[in-house]
């Protein structure tokens, strides 16, 4: 019997070792019905609370096994449907399009953990001695009285030598609003001391609050892809669900999606979106034009603008180019909070041309005809427009040449007009962003060099401008809705600038920012946390062991369906008391005996 167990442990170890060392594989199948997945622990909420963003192995029921079970159920139900005239095809569609991770039985999970533990024991001569594997976590089906949802195992190493194993169990309960039914701090201490005989224990608290994200209006959730949460950590916890003290350490987790209509940057996003459309058209040869908000055609609008310039020059009788009154288009949404920051009163001729064209052109032909009108007016000296000294677009170069009646000939065919319009937009929007960032003292031109460079091709310029826009979305939202002080906004700006110099554009990336709790106390002190936890610990270094309780407004486990009765709502549509799911993690320390 012993040799059979050792053989199983060795077989399981070899499977994990092969997956561990193969950089190109993320999963494999073991014994046909078990799938082993290699992933980062931050993808699993319950596990990540204890694994610290490291690579782990996750064991779950294999997809093929799940589909076979579904198929068997379908065949059974189809037999009944044929008699009843029902439609089994609809069930098949549902089952085969929504296969979620499925748990293993408790007995199977315990076997896998025991094999893993045995295979890591250096005292077992029958098992090959090799470097430690990633920690192992197994999804469980809650079929035991404790309601176990995860079992885990992790090696304990001292100077790179495996000396023991930490064994974890995570148990869950459905939500409740009854605070009396929740564990007390003393209960958690006693649970810890059952496994670890320590005279002294440490207690830490943590909590997470939503500051910005999806909102509920008249019982309807308005989804948002943006979110700002704050994580608190503190010591000396006195009661379950206590409010984090002002002495806590607090970290903002900022994830902002561009294009949110509630954002003060929404109008700028629409402008960027048009610029991205032009770039995408150049890249693919196909363009999906947006509906024009202008009642006049693009050509008529530019003709009118040029005529206005001619009339102004005749009236003034002044050969020196003057600034024309800045065009301020009507905003599509009411965003007074940010308009005053970003609207510039010094738009030059090319920038005003961009504003008119981006609101009116609906085809490549429109762009070509509009720019032809402009270049003809310049060539015949009908207009002598003013432009910024540092304007870098092709049209700006032609305008400077027109001052001396030495304009290069330009063929407005093919993609040339689109390139010219794209350059105009890039030039204008870069100045808009510089105007805000420098005006608010959030950075310097030196720090913006990467984002302002015109030495790279137009496609890369658009990518860098998109990153700069996302930076402003983050900073402006934090300034507007959280009223963060200058020093925090400055630090956030520098963090974003540094990140995007080397990282691709990613709206799912969470930027971190440490703040003092007092800065946002009015946001969270009267709110319910989305996550609240307490941890009892003892031991030090690799031999530290923890027992913790997490209370959350949603389950931390995705492979089990909880039967939960939600509270009745009050007149205002809010529950009288918050309801929380309970998740408890217990740890046991096993020390290997030296040979």
N, C-alpha and C positions, 0 to 999 in steps of 0.2 A: 504493500500500500504506500509506504514511504517513498519507494523508488518511483512509483507512478506519479506521485505529487511532484517530486523533483523533476521528473521528465516533463510534466506539464509546465512547470515554472520555467524550465530551460527553453521550451518551445515558445512560450509567450515572450520570454526575454529576447529571443532571436528575432521575433516579429517586430518588437518595439525597437531593438537596436538597428534593424534594417531601415525602419522608417526614420529613426533619429539621425542616421548618417546620410540618408538620401535627400539632398537639398531640393531635388526636383519633384518629390512626392509630398503631398499633404495628407494622404489617407491611405489606408489599406484595410483588407478584410481578414479577420481571424476566425477560424472555425465556422465559416459561412454565414453565421448569424450575428457576428459582432463586427462593427466598424470602428476602427481606431483613427482618430483625426488628430493631426498635429496643428496646433493653433496657439495664438497668444491668449493668455488668460483674460485680457481686458475685453474680449468678446463675450464673456459670460459673467453676468452681474454678480451672482452669488459667489462664484469661485474667485473673481477678481478682488473681492474684499479681503482675501487672505493670501493670494498668490503673488501680488506685487508686480503685475505686468511682465510675466515671464512666459516662456514657451512651455506648453503642457501637452500631455496626451489626454484625449477625451474618448472614452469608450461608450458606445451607444448601440442600439439595435441597427443592424445593417439595413440599408435602403431596400435591397432585394428581398430581404425577409419581410419587411413592412409591406411591400407591394404584393408579396405572395399571400400574406394574411388578408390584405384588402381584396385580392382577387378571389380568395376562398369565400369571403363574406359576400362578394358580389354574386358569385355563382349560386350561393344559397339564396340570396335575396331575389336574384333573377328567376329562380325556379318558382318562387312564390309570386313574383310579379306576372309571370306568364299565366298563372292561374287567375290572378286578380286583375290582369290587364294593366299593371303598373309600368313605370318607365325606369328600368335599371340603368339606362345610359346616362341619365342625369347624375346618378350616384357615382358612376365610374368617372365622370368628368371632375366631380368634386374631389374624389379620393386621389386621383392621379395628378392633380394640379396643386395640391396643398399638403405635400408630405413634409411634416415637421420632424425635428430630431425626436426620436423615441427612446424611452428608458429601457433598461434591462431589469430583470427581477432582482430582488435583494440577494437571493442565494447566488445568482450568477455574478453579481457585483462583488460579493464577498470573496468568491473564488479568485476573481481577477486581481483583487487587491492583495490577497494572500500569496498568489503566484509572483506578483510584482515584488512584494516584500522579501519573499524567499530568494528570488533571483538576485537581489541586491545585497544579500548577507554574505560578507567576505569569508565567513566561517564555513560556508557550504562548499566543500571541495568539488561536489558534483556540478556546481554551477560555475561557469567561466567568470573569472574576475576581470572586469572591464570598467572604464569610466562610468560614472553614474548617469542614469537616464533622466529625461525630463520627468517632472512630477506626473503622477497618474490621477485622473479624475474619472469616475464612472457615474453616468446618469442612472438614478434608481426610481422605481415606480411607486414609492410611498406605501408599499403593501405591508410593511411591518408596523407594529403598534406606535412606534415613535414618529412615523411619517418621514422616513429618510428619503431625501431627494438626491443627495450626492454622497459618495464615498471617495475619499482621496488618500494618497500616500506620497510622501516626499522624503528623500534621503537626508540624513543629517551628516554633514561632513566637517571634520576637524583636520586642518592642514591637508586638504584634498583626499583624506582617507574617510571612507564611509564607516561611521561608528554607530549608526542607529537609524531609526525611521520614525517619522511623524505620521500618524494615522488620523485622518479627518472624517467627521460625519456632519452633514448639514441636514437639519430637519426643518420642516415648514408647517405652518398652520394657516388656515383660511383667515380672512380679515374679520376683525371685531372692533367695536367701538367701546367695549367694556374695559375700561382701564384696570378695574379690579382683577380681571382675568389674566392680565399681563404679568410676566415675571417681575419680581422686585430685584433690586441690586443684591440683596442678601441671598435670594434664591440663586442668582447667577454665581455668586461667590461659592456657595455650597456645591453647585454643580461642578465648578472648577476644582474644588478640593477633593471631590470624589476620585478624580484621576491623578491629581498632583498634590502631594503632601508637602505643602510649602507654608512656612510660618508667615510670610509676608507676600502680599499681592499688590499689583499696580492696577489702577482703574483709569481708563480713558474714555472720553465721549467723542462722538462725531455726529454731524448732522448736515443735511443738504436741503437748501431751500431754492425754489424757483423764483427768480427775480423778473425774468422776461421770457416770453415764449407763447405757447398756445393759451388762449383765453376763453372763458365761458361767458357768453352773452345770452340771456334769456334761455338758459338750459341748453344752448347750442355751443359746441366747442368750435372755435375758429382756430384751425390748425396753423402752425407756423413752423418753418424749417429753421428759424432762428431760436436760440435759447441762451440765456445767461443764468447760470446757477452759481451758488456759493457753497463751498465746503468749509465746515468748521471742525476744528479739533481742539480739545481741551482736557485738562485733568481735574481731579477732585469732583467727580460727578456725584450729585447728592440725591437725585431722583430720576426715575424713568420719564422720558419726554421733556426734561427740563430745557429751558431756553438757553442756547449757548451764551456764556458770559462774555462781557466785553474784553476780557483778557484772552479769549480764544485766538488761535491763528486762523485766518480766513483767506481763502483762495477763490477768486472768480474763475469760472470755466466759461469761456466766451466762444460761442459758435454762431456766427451771423451769416445768413443767406442773403445774397443780393437780390433785389427785386421785390422785397416785401413792401406792399403799398403803405404800410404804417411807418416805414422808415423815412426820416427827413431827407435821405439821399435818393428817394424814388425817382425824382425828375432827372437827376444826373444818371441814374441807372438806365432810364429810357434813352438818353443821349448815347450812353455807352453801347446799349443794345443795337442802335442803328449803326454805330461804328463797327461793331462785331459782325453785323450783317454784311457790310461792305467787304470786310476782310474774308469772311467765309465764302462770299461770292467769287472773290479773286482766287481763293484756294481750290474751290470745287467746280467753278464755272456755272453754278446755279445760285440764284438769289431769291429768297422769299421776301418780297417787298411788304413793308408795313403800310397800313392804311394811313393816308395823309390827313392830319388834323386841319390843314389849310383848305379854304374854300377856293382860292385862286390856284391855278396850275403853277408848277415850278417856273416855267419859262415866263409867264406873265408876272410872277412875283419878282423875278430878277430884273426884268425889263423895267418894272416900276421903280425898283431900288436904284438902278443905274440912272434913270431919268431924274430921280430925286437928287442924286449926287451932281449931275450936270447942272441942274437948276441952282443948287447951292453954290456951285463954283461961279456961275454967271452972276449971281446976286452979290457974292462977296468980292468978286473981282480981285482975288488975292491968289498969286501964283504959288504961295506956300501951302502944301497939303494940310488940311485941318481934320480934326476928329469929327466924325458924324455922330449924331445922337445915338446912343446905344439902344439897340433893339432889345426889348424885354418881353419875350413871348409869354402869353397867358399860361400859367401852369394848369395841368390837367387835374391835379389834386391840390388841396389846400395844405401847403407845407410851410407855413410862415416861420417855423422854428429855425429852419436852416437857410432859407432864401437869403437872409441878410448876410450870412457868412460867405456864401459862394458866388452870388451875383456880383460881377465886376462892372465898374463904370468905365473901364478903359478898353472895351472890345474894339479891335482895329477892323479895317475893311474886310480882311480875309475871315476873321472870326464871325463877323456879322453875316457874311456871305454863307458861311457854314451853317449858322443858326437857321437862316431862311431855307437853304437847300435841304437840310436834314429833316425839316418839317414839311417838305413839299414834294421832293422827287419820288417817283414811283417806278422808274425804269432807268436803264443805262442810257437810253436816248435822252431822257430829261437831263441827266448829268452832263452829257456831251453838249447839248444845245445851250444850257446855262453857262458853261465855261466858255463856249464859243462867243457868246454875247459879251462876256467879261473881257476876254483877250482882244476882241475887236475894238472895244471901247478904249482899252489901254493902248493898242497899237495906233489908234487915231488921236490919242491924247485928249479924248473926250472927258476923261476923269484922271485925276491925280490923287489917288487914295492914300491915306496914311496907314502905315503898318508898324508893328513893333520892331525895334531894332534887331531883336534876337529871333524873329520869325524864321522858320527853317523850311517851310513848304516850297514846292516847285512854283506855285503861284506867287508866293512872296518874292522869289527870285525874279520872276518876270516883271513884277511891279517895280522893283528897284531898277531894273533895266529900262523900264518905260520912262523913268525920270530923266534919262539921258537919250531917249529915242533910239535905243539900241537893243530892242527886244529880240531874243532868239525866236526862230520859228518853231512852233510846237504843233504836232499832228494830233488832233483830238479824236483819234480813232482807237479801236481795240480797247485795251484795259487802261490806257493812259488817263482818261478822265476820272475813272474810279480811283486810280492811284493818287491822283491830284486831290480828289475830295477826301480820301482817307488821310492823307498828309495834313490837310487843313483841320480835320477833326482831331487828330492826334495832337497837333500843335495847340489848339484851343483848349482841349481838356487837360493837357498837362499844365497849362498856365492856371486853369481853375483850381487844380489840386495843389499846386505850389502856393497859390494865393492863400488858401486856407491853412495849409500846414506851416508855412513860414509866418503868416499873420498871427497864428495862435502860438507861435514859438515852440512848436512840437518837434522840429528837426531843422537841419541846415541843408543848403544846396549840396554840400559835399556828400551827405548821407543819401541824397536823392539821385546821385549821378547814375547809378545802375538803372533806375526807372525812367530817366529822362534821356538816355542815350539814343541818338539817331544814327549811330554807326552800324546798328544791327538792321536786319531786313524788316519790312513793314509788319509781317506776321508776328515776329518776336516783339516788336514795339507794342502791338495790340495786346499781347499776352502780359507784358510788363505793366501796361496801363491798367489792365483788368486787375492785376494784383494790387496796384496802387489804389484803385477804386475800392476793392474789398477792405483794404486797410482803413480807408476813410469810413466805410460802412461801420466797421468795428468801433473806431474811435468816436465817431459822431453819435452812434447809438448809446455808447457808454456815457458820453457827455450829456446827451439830451435826457435820457430816461433815468440814469443813475446819478447824474450830477457829480461825477467823480472829479476830484480836484486836479489842478494842473500837473502836480508831480506824478500822479498815477497815470494820467493820460500821456504824459511825456514818456514814461517807462513803457507803457503799452505800445506806443508808436514805434519806439526803438526796437521792441521785441518783434513786432510785425515786419518791420523793414528788414531786420536781420534774417528772419525766418524765410521770407519770400526771395531773398537773394539766392538761396540754394535749393529751395523746395518748390515743387509744382503747385499750381493753383488748386486749392482744395477747400471748399466751403464746409466740409465735414470736420476739418481740423479744429481742435479746441485750443484756443490760446489761454494761457494761465496768467493770472495777475494777483499777487498778494496785496491785500488791503487791510486796513484796520476795521474791525467790526463796527465801530462807532459811525463810520462813514455811511453805512447802509442799515443801521439799526432800525430805522423807521420802516424799512421794507420787510424785515423778517420777524420782528418781535411780536407782531400781532397775527402772524401767519402760521399755518401748520406746515411742518417739514414734509418733504416728499420721502426723506430717508432720515432715520434717527438710529444711532447705534451706541452700544456700550461694550467695552472689552475689558475682561479681567485677565491679567497676565502674570506669569512668574518665571523665574529662570533668566538666563542671560545668553546673548550671542546665539549660536546655532541651537542651543538647548532651551531657548525661550519657548514657552507654550502659552496658548491663548484659548479662552472660551468667550464667545461673544454672542450678543443678541442684536439683531437688526429689525427695525420696524419700518415698513415701507408702504406707500399708498398703492403700489402695484406689486404683483408677485415678482420676486427676484429669480424665479424659476420658470422657464418657458416650455418645459416638456411635460408638465403636469397641469391638468385642468382642476381648479379649485371650485368647489361648490360653495358659493358665497352669496349670502343674502345682503344686499346693499341697503343702506338706511333709507327711511322715508325722508322726503325733503321738506323743509320748512316753507313758509310762505315766500321767502326770498329766494328759494331755489337752492339753498346751501344746506348740507347736512348739519345737524346740531353739533355733533362731535365727529372728529376725524376717525376714519376707519383704517386700521393698519393690518398688513400681513406680517406675521412673525417668522423670522428665519434665525435659527440658532446653529452655531458652529461649535463643535467640541473637538478637542485635540488630545491624542494620547501619544506618549513618547515611549518608544521601544528601543532599548539599548542592545546592540549586538555583543555577544560574548566573544572576547578575543580567544583565538586558537592557542 
